[in-house]
Structure formats: structure tokens, C-alpha cells
Amino acid sequence: MQSLNRFRCLSPASPCFRWLVSRGSCRKLFIGGLSYDTNETILKDAFGQYGEIIEVKVICDHVSGKSKGYGFVQFTSDDDAHIALKEMDGQSLDGRNIRVTYAHKG
């Protein structure tokens, strides 16, 4: 759980949020708590209603090919990503309540 703390920069008043904005990283969202059955098509369909998406990636185990339960969605605009984050965080997707935060380059 500690590794997820680095993604907690949701408040526009936080120094972390301002740092992400300055780096141009507010277009990419981290999506946690995904069902192992959620694929990139499902993720794109769920988030696509909030704006144009550049890339969707569900992270999978290299050996088994099964989802690790998290992924990323990258939008063309910061505003679309922000709206998607606000609307989708805590919502149910494929029977699981997902967590949505800003991703960052690590």
C-alpha cells in the first residue's frame, strides 16, 4: 500500500499536484483496484466518455499474462483527465470499486 502513497496528489493546493502540473503529467491517470477480468477495451470504454484518450494500458504479469489489477489511462488534455479522475474515483467497474489518481513518472 505504501507504493500507492506516491500517487496521492489530488488536491490542486498540494505541492505534489503543482509539481505534476509543471511537468505536464496530469494527463495520465493510475487506475487501481481493477478486476482481473478488466481489459484495455473495458477501461477505454469506461474512461472514453470524459475525453479523447491517447493510450490505455492494463498491466499484466509477464509469465501468466493475467492482469495485476491496475493500469493507466492517458488523455489528450489535463482538463479531461481531471474530470475523469473526479468522476471515476471510487466508482464500480467490472464489479470492483476502482481508485483513480494521477500517475507520475517514477
N, C-alpha and C positions, 0 to 999 in steps of 0.2 A: 504494500500500500504506500510505502514511503516514496517509491519512484513516481507515483501519481501526483505527489505534492508539487512537483516542479511544473505541473500543468495548471495550477490553480492561480490564475491571473485574470479573473473575470471582471474585477471592478476597474472601470476606467480611471479611477483615482489612484490605483495601486502603481507603485514604481515599476513592477513587472509588466503590467499592461502597457504603460508608456514606453518601456523598453521594446516590447514586441512591436508596437506600432512603428517605432523608429526604425526597426529592422525590416518592416514590410511583411511581417509574419502573421498578420491577423486574418489571412485568407485561408489558412489551413487549420482544420479542426481535428482534435483527437476524439475518437468515439470509443468509449469503454463500456464493458458490460454487455457486449453483443452476444446473442445466441450463437452457438457453434454452427447453427444452420444458416445464419445470415451470410449472404454472399454480396459481391460488389453490386450486382443488379438491384437487389433489395435496398441496399444502402443508398445507391444513387436515386432510386425512385422516392425514397423517404425524404432525402435532403434536396432533391432537384426542384421541389416546389418553392424553394426560397431563393433561387437564383441559378445562374449558369455555373456549372461545375467543370473544373479543369481536369481533376483526377479523383478517383475513388480507389482506395486500397484496403482490403481486408488482409490482415497479417496472418499467415498460415505457417504451421510447423513444416520445416523442410523435409522431414522424414515421412511423417504421416500424411501431410497435405491438408490436415484439418485446421480449421480456424483456431487462433489463440484467444479469440474473444474480444479483439479490439481492431480498430482500423483508423483510417484517415480520410477526410473529405476536404478537397481544396477548391475554393470558389474563385471566380474571376474578380470579385470585389470584396473589400473589407466589410462594407455595409451588409451585403448578403450573408457573409459568414457570421456576422454579429447577430443578425436576425435569426438565422438558423440555430445558433447556439442558444439564444434566449428561448426559442420556441421548442426545441427538441430535447434540451437537457432535462432528464428525469422522466421523459415520455416512454411509453411502451413501444418496442419494435420487436417483432417476431417473438412476442411473449416475455420479453425481458425489459426492465427499466434501464435505459441507457444513460451514461454520463457523457456529457459533451463539454469539452474545454478547448482552449486554444492550444494548438501544438506549438512546439518550438524546435529549432534546430539544436540538437544536442551533441 
